[in-house]
Amino acid sequence: MAKEAKSKRYDVTLSEQYTNEFMHDVIEKAAAHLGLYISHIGSFTRKKYPNSVHWHFKEKPREKGCLDATFWQEGNEFWIVARNYEPDWVKQKAVDMQQYLQGLL
């Protein structure tokens, strides 16, 4: 019996090669558009995705749940992750963010 995935990944197809700086500006606009704030900025698995930028988003400071997004400049990839145990708002905002960014990029 196959294991159920612990999360769902929402890929955003990038139409060209973007920089970390450009994507950070786009992500700030997306967060504001979706009513989210960036609660953390870091990197994601430095060995597998060197120089990646990883964001955590929240709707409200003490609310449960966290939406994750990662941009990897070298691989020209952007993805959003919603873990299965997260509240419904995270899963909905993952879809909303994917659609919003796909329209911009």
Jmol script that loads the backbone (N, CA, C; Angstrom):
load data "model"
ATOM      1  N   MET A   1       0.843  -1.181   0.000  1.00  0.00           N
ATOM      2  CA  MET A   1       0.000   0.000   0.000  1.00  0.00           C
ATOM      3  C   MET A   1       0.891   1.247   0.000  1.00  0.00           C
ATOM      4  N   ALA A   2       0.637   2.149  -0.916  1.00  0.00           N
ATOM      5  CA  ALA A   2       1.442   3.363  -1.052  1.00  0.00           C
ATOM      6  C   ALA A   2       1.147   4.329   0.091  1.00  0.00           C
ATOM      7  N   LYS A   3       2.206   4.993   0.541  1.00  0.00           N
ATOM      8  CA  LYS A   3       2.048   5.996   1.586  1.00  0.00           C
ATOM      9  C   LYS A   3       1.412   7.250   1.011  1.00  0.00           C
ATOM     10  N   GLU A   4       0.562   7.866   1.819  1.00  0.00           N
ATOM     11  CA  GLU A   4      -0.037   9.129   1.406  1.00  0.00           C
ATOM     12  C   GLU A   4       1.010  10.231   1.552  1.00  0.00           C
ATOM     13  N   ALA A   5       1.056  11.131   0.591  1.00  0.00           N
ATOM     14  CA  ALA A   5       1.991  12.252   0.655  1.00  0.00           C
ATOM     15  C   ALA A   5       1.674  13.113   1.876  1.00  0.00           C
ATOM     16  N   LYS A   6       2.720  13.663   2.491  1.00  0.00           N
ATOM     17  CA  LYS A   6       2.543  14.498   3.672  1.00  0.00           C
ATOM     18  C   LYS A   6       2.191  15.936   3.318  1.00  0.00           C
ATOM     19  N   SER A   7       2.394  16.280   2.053  1.00  0.00           N
ATOM     20  CA  SER A   7       2.115  17.646   1.623  1.00  0.00           C
ATOM     21  C   SER A   7       1.803  17.668   0.136  1.00  0.00           C
ATOM     22  N   LYS A   8       1.330  18.824  -0.312  1.00  0.00           N
ATOM     23  CA  LYS A   8       1.064  19.005  -1.735  1.00  0.00           C
ATOM     24  C   LYS A   8       1.919  20.160  -2.229  1.00  0.00           C
ATOM     25  N   ARG A   9       2.561  19.938  -3.362  1.00  0.00           N
ATOM     26  CA  ARG A   9       3.425  20.954  -3.963  1.00  0.00           C
ATOM     27  C   ARG A   9       2.688  21.587  -5.145  1.00  0.00           C
ATOM     28  N   TYR A  10       2.703  22.910  -5.167  1.00  0.00           N
ATOM     29  CA  TYR A  10       2.080  23.684  -6.231  1.00  0.00           C
ATOM     30  C   TYR A  10       3.192  24.410  -6.989  1.00  0.00           C
ATOM     31  N   ASP A  11       3.525  23.930  -8.173  1.00  0.00           N
ATOM     32  CA  ASP A  11       4.586  24.540  -8.968  1.00  0.00           C
ATOM     33  C   ASP A  11       4.060  25.748  -9.733  1.00  0.00           C
ATOM     34  N   VAL A  12       4.920  26.744  -9.880  1.00  0.00           N
ATOM     35  CA  VAL A  12       4.630  27.912 -10.704  1.00  0.00           C
ATOM     36  C   VAL A  12       5.636  27.896 -11.846  1.00  0.00           C
ATOM     37  N   THR A  13       5.147  27.797 -13.071  1.00  0.00           N
ATOM     38  CA  THR A  13       6.016  27.781 -14.241  1.00  0.00           C
ATOM     39  C   THR A  13       6.556  29.185 -14.474  1.00  0.00           C
ATOM     40  N   LEU A  14       7.876  29.294 -14.575  1.00  0.00           N
ATOM     41  CA  LEU A  14       8.512  30.594 -14.782  1.00  0.00           C
ATOM     42  C   LEU A  14       8.793  30.786 -16.269  1.00  0.00           C
ATOM     43  N   SER A  15       8.371  31.919 -16.806  1.00  0.00           N
ATOM     44  CA  SER A  15       8.488  32.167 -18.247  1.00  0.00           C
ATOM     45  C   SER A  15       9.882  32.599 -18.669  1.00  0.00           C
ATOM     46  N   GLU A  16      10.704  32.996 -17.704  1.00  0.00           N
ATOM     47  CA  GLU A  16      12.087  33.380 -17.992  1.00  0.00           C
ATOM     48  C   GLU A  16      12.923  33.190 -16.737  1.00  0.00           C
ATOM     49  N   GLN A  17      14.225  33.458 -16.849  1.00  0.00           N
ATOM     50  CA  GLN A  17      15.132  33.323 -15.703  1.00  0.00           C
ATOM     51  C   GLN A  17      15.001  34.570 -14.831  1.00  0.00           C
ATOM     52  N   TYR A  18      14.653  34.388 -13.577  1.00  0.00           N
ATOM     53  CA  TYR A  18      14.494  35.506 -12.658  1.00  0.00           C
ATOM     54  C   TYR A  18      15.584  35.470 -11.594  1.00  0.00           C
ATOM     55  N   THR A  19      15.826  36.626 -10.968  1.00  0.00           N
ATOM     56  CA  THR A  19      16.798  36.719  -9.882  1.00  0.00           C
ATOM     57  C   THR A  19      16.081  36.599  -8.541  1.00  0.00           C
ATOM     58  N   ASN A  20      16.862  36.318  -7.500  1.00  0.00           N
ATOM     59  CA  ASN A  20      16.301  36.266  -6.148  1.00  0.00           C
ATOM     60  C   ASN A  20      15.666  37.610  -5.781  1.00  0.00           C
ATOM     61  N   GLU A  21      16.327  38.706  -6.144  1.00  0.00           N
ATOM     62  CA  GLU A  21      15.827  40.039  -5.808  1.00  0.00           C
ATOM     63  C   GLU A  21      14.480  40.314  -6.493  1.00  0.00           C
ATOM     64  N   PHE A  22      14.392  39.980  -7.771  1.00  0.00           N
ATOM     65  CA  PHE A  22      13.142  40.184  -8.502  1.00  0.00           C
ATOM     66  C   PHE A  22      12.023  39.362  -7.869  1.00  0.00           C
ATOM     67  N   MET A  23      12.306  38.099  -7.586  1.00  0.00           N
ATOM     68  CA  MET A  23      11.277  37.225  -7.021  1.00  0.00           C
ATOM     69  C   MET A  23      10.842  37.691  -5.641  1.00  0.00           C
ATOM     70  N   HIS A  24      11.775  38.219  -4.858  1.00  0.00           N
ATOM     71  CA  HIS A  24      11.396  38.714  -3.537  1.00  0.00           C
ATOM     72  C   HIS A  24      10.371  39.845  -3.677  1.00  0.00           C
ATOM     73  N   ASP A  25      10.599  40.756  -4.617  1.00  0.00           N
ATOM     74  CA  ASP A  25       9.643  41.843  -4.841  1.00  0.00           C
ATOM     75  C   ASP A  25       8.279  41.305  -5.274  1.00  0.00           C
ATOM     76  N   VAL A  26       8.289  40.323  -6.165  1.00  0.00           N
ATOM     77  CA  VAL A  26       7.039  39.717  -6.644  1.00  0.00           C
ATOM     78  C   VAL A  26       6.308  39.028  -5.494  1.00  0.00           C
ATOM     79  N   ILE A  27       7.060  38.338  -4.645  1.00  0.00           N
ATOM     80  CA  ILE A  27       6.464  37.615  -3.516  1.00  0.00           C
ATOM     81  C   ILE A  27       5.838  38.591  -2.523  1.00  0.00           C
ATOM     82  N   GLU A  28       6.493  39.711  -2.281  1.00  0.00           N
ATOM     83  CA  GLU A  28       5.906  40.721  -1.395  1.00  0.00           C
ATOM     84  C   GLU A  28       4.574  41.228  -1.951  1.00  0.00           C
ATOM     85  N   LYS A  29       4.511  41.458  -3.257  1.00  0.00           N
ATOM     86  CA  LYS A  29       3.263  41.901  -3.892  1.00  0.00           C
ATOM     87  C   LYS A  29       2.183  40.825  -3.787  1.00  0.00           C
ATOM     88  N   ALA A  30       2.577  39.584  -4.017  1.00  0.00           N
ATOM     89  CA  ALA A  30       1.617  38.474  -3.929  1.00  0.00           C
ATOM     90  C   ALA A  30       1.065  38.355  -2.511  1.00  0.00           C
ATOM     91  N   ALA A  31       1.941  38.456  -1.522  1.00  0.00           N
ATOM     92  CA  ALA A  31       1.502  38.357  -0.126  1.00  0.00           C
ATOM     93  C   ALA A  31       0.489  39.455   0.192  1.00  0.00           C
ATOM     94  N   ALA A  32       0.801  40.678  -0.204  1.00  0.00           N
ATOM     95  CA  ALA A  32      -0.118  41.794   0.054  1.00  0.00           C
ATOM     96  C   ALA A  32      -1.453  41.569  -0.659  1.00  0.00           C
ATOM     97  N   HIS A  33      -1.398  41.111  -1.891  1.00  0.00           N
ATOM     98  CA  HIS A  33      -2.615  40.859  -2.672  1.00  0.00           C
ATOM     99  C   HIS A  33      -3.494  39.790  -2.016  1.00  0.00           C
ATOM    100  N   LEU A  34      -2.859  38.789  -1.409  1.00  0.00           N
ATOM    101  CA  LEU A  34      -3.589  37.662  -0.822  1.00  0.00           C
ATOM    102  C   LEU A  34      -3.914  37.853   0.659  1.00  0.00           C
ATOM    103  N   GLY A  35      -3.543  38.998   1.225  1.00  0.00           N
ATOM    104  CA  GLY A  35      -3.824  39.247   2.635  1.00  0.00           C
ATOM    105  C   GLY A  35      -2.947  38.441   3.571  1.00  0.00           C
ATOM    106  N   LEU A  36      -1.711  38.189   3.152  1.00  0.00           N
ATOM    107  CA  LEU A  36      -0.755  37.433   3.962  1.00  0.00           C
ATOM    108  C   LEU A  36       0.403  38.333   4.356  1.00  0.00           C
ATOM    109  N   TYR A  37       1.136  37.921   5.375  1.00  0.00           N
ATOM    110  CA  TYR A  37       2.388  38.605   5.672  1.00  0.00           C
ATOM    111  C   TYR A  37       3.499  37.566   5.731  1.00  0.00           C
ATOM    112  N   ILE A  38       4.703  38.017   5.445  1.00  0.00           N
ATOM    113  CA  ILE A  38       5.870  37.131   5.455  1.00  0.00           C
ATOM    114  C   ILE A  38       6.369  37.048   6.891  1.00  0.00           C
ATOM    115  N   SER A  39       6.303  35.858   7.467  1.00  0.00           N
ATOM    116  CA  SER A  39       6.705  35.679   8.862  1.00  0.00           C
ATOM    117  C   SER A  39       8.149  35.209   8.994  1.00  0.00           C
ATOM    118  N   HIS A  40       8.728  34.719   7.905  1.00  0.00           N
ATOM    119  CA  HIS A  40      10.107  34.219   7.957  1.00  0.00           C
ATOM    120  C   HIS A  40      10.667  34.159   6.541  1.00  0.00           C
ATOM    121  N   ILE A  41      11.941  34.512   6.409  1.00  0.00           N
ATOM    122  CA  ILE A  41      12.662  34.343   5.142  1.00  0.00           C
ATOM    123  C   ILE A  41      13.960  33.623   5.468  1.00  0.00           C
ATOM    124  N   GLY A  42      14.234  32.553   4.737  1.00  0.00           N
ATOM    125  CA  GLY A  42      15.455  31.780   4.954  1.00  0.00           C
ATOM    126  C   GLY A  42      15.874  31.105   3.665  1.00  0.00           C
ATOM    127  N   SER A  43      16.479  29.945   3.815  1.00  0.00           N
ATOM    128  CA  SER A  43      16.858  29.160   2.638  1.00  0.00           C
ATOM    129  C   SER A  43      16.320  27.754   2.824  1.00  0.00           C
ATOM    130  N   PHE A  44      16.340  26.992   1.761  1.00  0.00           N
ATOM    131  CA  PHE A  44      15.743  25.660   1.770  1.00  0.00           C
ATOM    132  C   PHE A  44      16.792  24.643   1.368  1.00  0.00           C
ATOM    133  N   THR A  45      17.098  23.703   2.212  1.00  0.00           N
ATOM    134  CA  THR A  45      18.019  22.609   1.939  1.00  0.00           C
ATOM    135  C   THR A  45      19.199  23.071   1.095  1.00  0.00           C
ATOM    136  N   ARG A  46      20.138  23.705   1.734  1.00  0.00           N
ATOM    137  CA  ARG A  46      21.279  24.307   1.034  1.00  0.00           C
ATOM    138  C   ARG A  46      22.037  23.351   0.125  1.00  0.00           C
ATOM    139  N   LYS A  47      22.101  22.078   0.494  1.00  0.00           N
ATOM    140  CA  LYS A  47      22.830  21.119  -0.339  1.00  0.00           C
ATOM    141  C   LYS A  47      22.094  20.825  -1.639  1.00  0.00           C
ATOM    142  N   LYS A  48      20.815  20.566  -1.536  1.00  0.00           N
ATOM    143  CA  LYS A  48      20.033  20.198  -2.717  1.00  0.00           C
ATOM    144  C   LYS A  48      19.631  21.421  -3.543  1.00  0.00           C
ATOM    145  N   TYR A  49      19.342  22.534  -2.871  1.00  0.00           N
ATOM    146  CA  TYR A  49      18.908  23.755  -3.550  1.00  0.00           C
ATOM    147  C   TYR A  49      19.767  24.936  -3.090  1.00  0.00           C
ATOM    148  N   PRO A  50      21.046  24.980  -3.503  1.00  0.00           N
ATOM    149  CA  PRO A  50      21.929  26.056  -3.036  1.00  0.00           C
ATOM    150  C   PRO A  50      21.427  27.431  -3.479  1.00  0.00           C
ATOM    151  N   ASN A  51      21.572  28.386  -2.592  1.00  0.00           N
ATOM    152  CA  ASN A  51      21.177  29.779  -2.844  1.00  0.00           C
ATOM    153  C   ASN A  51      19.674  29.961  -3.049  1.00  0.00           C
ATOM    154  N   SER A  52      18.887  29.021  -2.573  1.00  0.00           N
ATOM    155  CA  SER A  52      17.434  29.175  -2.672  1.00  0.00           C
ATOM    156  C   SER A  52      16.945  30.169  -1.618  1.00  0.00           C
ATOM    157  N   VAL A  53      15.761  30.702  -1.856  1.00  0.00           N
ATOM    158  CA  VAL A  53      15.105  31.579  -0.884  1.00  0.00           C
ATOM    159  C   VAL A  53      13.788  30.916  -0.508  1.00  0.00           C
ATOM    160  N   HIS A  54      13.512  30.880   0.789  1.00  0.00           N
ATOM    161  CA  HIS A  54      12.338  30.178   1.303  1.00  0.00           C
ATOM    162  C   HIS A  54      11.557  31.137   2.200  1.00  0.00           C
ATOM    163  N   TRP A  55      10.262  31.238   1.954  1.00  0.00           N
ATOM    164  CA  TRP A  55       9.395  32.144   2.708  1.00  0.00           C
ATOM    165  C   TRP A  55       8.345  31.359   3.485  1.00  0.00           C
ATOM    166  N   HIS A  56       7.968  31.891   4.648  1.00  0.00           N
ATOM    167  CA  HIS A  56       6.803  31.420   5.399  1.00  0.00           C
ATOM    168  C   HIS A  56       5.798  32.566   5.411  1.00  0.00           C
ATOM    169  N   PHE A  57       4.540  32.229   5.198  1.00  0.00           N
ATOM    170  CA  PHE A  57       3.466  33.221   5.180  1.00  0.00           C
ATOM    171  C   PHE A  57       2.409  32.851   6.211  1.00  0.00           C
ATOM    172  N   LYS A  58       1.828  33.885   6.807  1.00  0.00           N
ATOM    173  CA  LYS A  58       0.731  33.693   7.746  1.00  0.00           C
ATOM    174  C   LYS A  58      -0.346  34.732   7.443  1.00  0.00           C
ATOM    175  N   GLU A  59      -1.572  34.416   7.897  1.00  0.00           N
ATOM    176  CA  GLU A  59      -2.669  35.387   7.784  1.00  0.00           C
ATOM    177  C   GLU A  59      -2.693  36.305   8.999  1.00  0.00           C
ATOM    178  N   LYS A  60      -2.547  35.699  10.175  1.00  0.00           N
ATOM    179  CA  LYS A  60      -2.596  36.445  11.433  1.00  0.00           C
ATOM    180  C   LYS A  60      -1.471  35.933  12.331  1.00  0.00           C
ATOM    181  N   PRO A  61      -0.902  36.796  13.160  1.00  0.00           N
ATOM    182  CA  PRO A  61       0.262  36.407  13.966  1.00  0.00           C
ATOM    183  C   PRO A  61       0.102  35.150  14.819  1.00  0.00           C
ATOM    184  N   ARG A  62      -0.998  34.967  15.487  1.00  0.00           N
ATOM    185  CA  ARG A  62      -1.138  33.816  16.397  1.00  0.00           C
ATOM    186  C   ARG A  62      -1.980  32.685  15.815  1.00  0.00           C
ATOM    187  N   GLU A  63      -2.344  32.820  14.568  1.00  0.00           N
ATOM    188  CA  GLU A  63      -3.167  31.799  13.926  1.00  0.00           C
ATOM    189  C   GLU A  63      -2.335  30.563  13.600  1.00  0.00           C
ATOM    190  N   LYS A  64      -2.963  29.403  13.701  1.00  0.00           N
ATOM    191  CA  LYS A  64      -2.287  28.158  13.341  1.00  0.00           C
ATOM    192  C   LYS A  64      -2.125  28.089  11.835  1.00  0.00           C
ATOM    193  N   GLY A  65      -1.027  27.498  11.432  1.00  0.00           N
ATOM    194  CA  GLY A  65      -0.793  27.271  10.017  1.00  0.00           C
ATOM    195  C   GLY A  65       0.279  28.170   9.445  1.00  0.00           C
ATOM    196  N   CYS A  66       0.901  27.659   8.386  1.00  0.00           N
ATOM    197  CA  CYS A  66       1.979  28.374   7.727  1.00  0.00           C
ATOM    198  C   CYS A  66       2.054  27.899   6.277  1.00  0.00           C
ATOM    199  N   LEU A  67       2.069  28.830   5.365  1.00  0.00           N
ATOM    200  CA  LEU A  67       2.228  28.525   3.947  1.00  0.00           C
ATOM    201  C   LEU A  67       3.703  28.698   3.600  1.00  0.00           C
ATOM    202  N   ASP A  68       4.276  27.743   2.895  1.00  0.00           N
ATOM    203  CA  ASP A  68       5.690  27.780   2.506  1.00  0.00           C
ATOM    204  C   ASP A  68       5.823  28.011   1.009  1.00  0.00           C
ATOM    205  N   ALA A  69       6.852  28.760   0.626  1.00  0.00           N
ATOM    206  CA  ALA A  69       7.169  28.938  -0.795  1.00  0.00           C
ATOM    207  C   ALA A  69       8.678  29.006  -0.941  1.00  0.00           C
ATOM    208  N   THR A  70       9.183  28.484  -2.053  1.00  0.00           N
ATOM    209  CA  THR A  70      10.622  28.452  -2.299  1.00  0.00           C
ATOM    210  C   THR A  70      10.920  28.849  -3.735  1.00  0.00           C
ATOM    211  N   PHE A  71      11.959  29.680  -3.892  1.00  0.00           N
ATOM    212  CA  PHE A  71      12.482  30.018  -5.217  1.00  0.00           C
ATOM    213  C   PHE A  71      13.928  29.558  -5.269  1.00  0.00           C
ATOM    214  N   TRP A  72      14.252  28.822  -6.321  1.00  0.00           N
ATOM    215  CA  TRP A  72      15.617  28.339  -6.535  1.00  0.00           C
ATOM    216  C   TRP A  72      16.099  28.912  -7.854  1.00  0.00           C
ATOM    217  N   GLN A  73      16.929  29.941  -7.750  1.00  0.00           N
ATOM    218  CA  GLN A  73      17.371  30.674  -8.933  1.00  0.00           C
ATOM    219  C   GLN A  73      18.142  29.782  -9.906  1.00  0.00           C
ATOM    220  N   GLU A  74      19.079  28.977  -9.407  1.00  0.00           N
ATOM    221  CA  GLU A  74      19.904  28.139 -10.280  1.00  0.00           C
ATOM    222  C   GLU A  74      19.076  27.146 -11.092  1.00  0.00           C
ATOM    223  N   GLY A  75      18.030  26.624 -10.497  1.00  0.00           N
ATOM    224  CA  GLY A  75      17.173  25.673 -11.194  1.00  0.00           C
ATOM    225  C   GLY A  75      15.979  26.328 -11.869  1.00  0.00           C
ATOM    226  N   ASN A  76      15.853  27.652 -11.675  1.00  0.00           N
ATOM    227  CA  ASN A  76      14.725  28.421 -12.205  1.00  0.00           C
ATOM    228  C   ASN A  76      13.392  27.761 -11.846  1.00  0.00           C
ATOM    229  N   GLU A  77      13.236  27.476 -10.555  1.00  0.00           N
ATOM    230  CA  GLU A  77      12.018  26.830 -10.054  1.00  0.00           C
ATOM    231  C   GLU A  77      11.406  27.651  -8.932  1.00  0.00           C
ATOM    232  N   PHE A  78      10.079  27.648  -8.888  1.00  0.00           N
ATOM    233  CA  PHE A  78       9.342  28.241  -7.781  1.00  0.00           C
ATOM    234  C   PHE A  78       8.223  27.289  -7.417  1.00  0.00           C
ATOM    235  N   TRP A  79       8.101  27.003  -6.136  1.00  0.00           N
ATOM    236  CA  TRP A  79       7.027  26.121  -5.703  1.00  0.00           C
ATOM    237  C   TRP A  79       6.489  26.552  -4.347  1.00  0.00           C
ATOM    238  N   ILE A  80       5.252  26.164  -4.120  1.00  0.00           N
ATOM    239  CA  ILE A  80       4.521  26.450  -2.892  1.00  0.00           C
ATOM    240  C   ILE A  80       4.154  25.103  -2.286  1.00  0.00           C
ATOM    241  N   VAL A  81       4.223  25.004  -0.967  1.00  0.00           N
ATOM    242  CA  VAL A  81       3.898  23.738  -0.306  1.00  0.00           C
ATOM    243  C   VAL A  81       2.854  23.979   0.778  1.00  0.00           C
ATOM    244  N   ALA A  82       1.844  23.119   0.772  1.00  0.00           N
ATOM    245  CA  ALA A  82       0.838  23.095   1.840  1.00  0.00           C
ATOM    246  C   ALA A  82       0.841  21.683   2.427  1.00  0.00           C
ATOM    247  N   ARG A  83       1.226  21.582   3.685  1.00  0.00           N
ATOM    248  CA  ARG A  83       1.236  20.273   4.346  1.00  0.00           C
ATOM    249  C   ARG A  83      -0.204  19.844   4.651  1.00  0.00           C
ATOM    250  N   ASN A  84      -0.437  18.553   4.608  1.00  0.00           N
ATOM    251  CA  ASN A  84      -1.792  18.014   4.786  1.00  0.00           C
ATOM    252  C   ASN A  84      -2.419  18.374   6.132  1.00  0.00           C
ATOM    253  N   TYR A  85      -1.607  18.514   7.165  1.00  0.00           N
ATOM    254  CA  TYR A  85      -2.157  18.797   8.493  1.00  0.00           C
ATOM    255  C   TYR A  85      -2.451  20.286   8.707  1.00  0.00           C
ATOM    256  N   GLU A  86      -2.103  21.121   7.742  1.00  0.00           N
ATOM    257  CA  GLU A  86      -2.332  22.563   7.893  1.00  0.00           C
ATOM    258  C   GLU A  86      -3.826  22.880   7.804  1.00  0.00           C
ATOM    259  N   PRO A  87      -4.241  24.002   8.404  1.00  0.00           N
ATOM    260  CA  PRO A  87      -5.645  24.405   8.318  1.00  0.00           C
ATOM    261  C   PRO A  87      -6.053  24.700   6.869  1.00  0.00           C
ATOM    262  N   ASP A  88      -7.342  24.737   6.644  1.00  0.00           N
ATOM    263  CA  ASP A  88      -7.872  24.941   5.290  1.00  0.00           C
ATOM    264  C   ASP A  88      -7.397  26.238   4.643  1.00  0.00           C
ATOM    265  N   TRP A  89      -7.198  27.297   5.442  1.00  0.00           N
ATOM    266  CA  TRP A  89      -6.784  28.566   4.844  1.00  0.00           C
ATOM    267  C   TRP A  89      -5.455  28.417   4.114  1.00  0.00           C
ATOM    268  N   VAL A  90      -4.554  27.576   4.630  1.00  0.00           N
ATOM    269  CA  VAL A  90      -3.240  27.381   4.004  1.00  0.00           C
ATOM    270  C   VAL A  90      -3.411  26.736   2.633  1.00  0.00           C
ATOM    271  N   LYS A  91      -4.228  25.720   2.572  1.00  0.00           N
ATOM    272  CA  LYS A  91      -4.444  25.009   1.304  1.00  0.00           C
ATOM    273  C   LYS A  91      -5.092  25.924   0.267  1.00  0.00           C
ATOM    274  N   GLN A  92      -6.045  26.742   0.693  1.00  0.00           N
ATOM    275  CA  GLN A  92      -6.701  27.666  -0.238  1.00  0.00           C
ATOM    276  C   GLN A  92      -5.736  28.748  -0.708  1.00  0.00           C
ATOM    277  N   LYS A  93      -4.944  29.294   0.217  1.00  0.00           N
ATOM    278  CA  LYS A  93      -3.990  30.344  -0.163  1.00  0.00           C
ATOM    279  C   LYS A  93      -2.890  29.788  -1.067  1.00  0.00           C
ATOM    280  N   ALA A  94      -2.555  28.512  -0.928  1.00  0.00           N
ATOM    281  CA  ALA A  94      -1.563  27.898  -1.822  1.00  0.00           C
ATOM    282  C   ALA A  94      -2.069  27.933  -3.258  1.00  0.00           C
ATOM    283  N   VAL A  95      -3.311  27.557  -3.447  1.00  0.00           N
ATOM    284  CA  VAL A  95      -3.924  27.583  -4.784  1.00  0.00           C
ATOM    285  C   VAL A  95      -4.022  29.026  -5.285  1.00  0.00           C
ATOM    286  N   ASP A  96      -4.469  29.925  -4.415  1.00  0.00           N
ATOM    287  CA  ASP A  96      -4.608  31.335  -4.796  1.00  0.00           C
ATOM    288  C   ASP A  96      -3.263  31.934  -5.195  1.00  0.00           C
ATOM    289  N   MET A  97      -2.223  31.631  -4.423  1.00  0.00           N
ATOM    290  CA  MET A  97      -0.897  32.166  -4.721  1.00  0.00           C
ATOM    291  C   MET A  97      -0.370  31.602  -6.041  1.00  0.00           C
ATOM    292  N   GLN A  98      -0.560  30.310  -6.244  1.00  0.00           N
ATOM    293  CA  GLN A  98      -0.118  29.692  -7.495  1.00  0.00           C
ATOM    294  C   GLN A  98      -0.778  30.390  -8.690  1.00  0.00           C
ATOM    295  N   GLN A  99      -2.072  30.590  -8.626  1.00  0.00           N
ATOM    296  CA  GLN A  99      -2.798  31.230  -9.728  1.00  0.00           C
ATOM    297  C   GLN A  99      -2.359  32.678  -9.922  1.00  0.00           C
ATOM    298  N   TYR A 100      -2.204  33.406  -8.828  1.00  0.00           N
ATOM    299  CA  TYR A 100      -1.793  34.811  -8.911  1.00  0.00           C
ATOM    300  C   TYR A 100      -0.409  34.929  -9.541  1.00  0.00           C
ATOM    301  N   LEU A 101       0.535  34.136  -9.046  1.00  0.00           N
ATOM    302  CA  LEU A 101       1.901  34.211  -9.574  1.00  0.00           C
ATOM    303  C   LEU A 101       1.982  33.730 -11.014  1.00  0.00           C
ATOM    304  N   GLN A 102       1.212  32.710 -11.345  1.00  0.00           N
ATOM    305  CA  GLN A 102       1.238  32.213 -12.721  1.00  0.00           C
ATOM    306  C   GLN A 102       0.777  33.306 -13.685  1.00  0.00           C
ATOM    307  N   GLY A 103      -0.138  34.145 -13.242  1.00  0.00           N
ATOM    308  CA  GLY A 103      -0.584  35.261 -14.068  1.00  0.00           C
ATOM    309  C   GLY A 103       0.455  36.361 -14.217  1.00  0.00           C
ATOM    310  N   LEU A 104       1.324  36.510 -13.216  1.00  0.00           N
ATOM    311  CA  LEU A 104       2.368  37.540 -13.259  1.00  0.00           C
ATOM    312  C   LEU A 104       3.629  37.080 -13.983  1.00  0.00           C
ATOM    313  N   LEU A 105       3.954  35.815 -13.827  1.00  0.00           N
ATOM    314  CA  LEU A 105       5.245  35.321 -14.309  1.00  0.00           C
ATOM    315  C   LEU A 105       5.100  34.515 -15.582  1.00  0.00           C
TER     316      LEU A 105
END
end "model"
wireframe off; spacefill off
backbone 0.3
color backbone group
